[in-house]
């Protein structure tokens, strides 16, 4: 059974699902590289969306980055993003 969407999430409903793409990056002392990226926004029936992101090397499929978190309403016209990275970094942006 699908969770019932919390009314405060209606403005964010367009994000639901999985988004994929490819891009190019470059480190200051490195060669340019191509990468794939995937972001998923999931409605879990509460007043927030669950968020997952990962990226990988197009060349060999090696993982490049991973983060997990939540996207939640923070008042009229505002959204807060809470993230955790596997290196021990936590971010709150709103």
C-alpha angles and dihedrals in degrees: 000000000000116000117250109254114245109240093235089062097060093097089054097045092102088069095059116119135031124313121197134184147142131241147165127250139179133196118215093253100028147077120270114264138193121232141182122224135194129188125184127194115192131189107223097179096260132097092276140057121237111234131202128177133180136168133192141183113271089208099060107357093246113156115254107176141000134184138166132195151115137280114208139171112259102186134306110338093355133110130188123209118201114190139179124197123200091240091069098264118136123189133193115189125175 
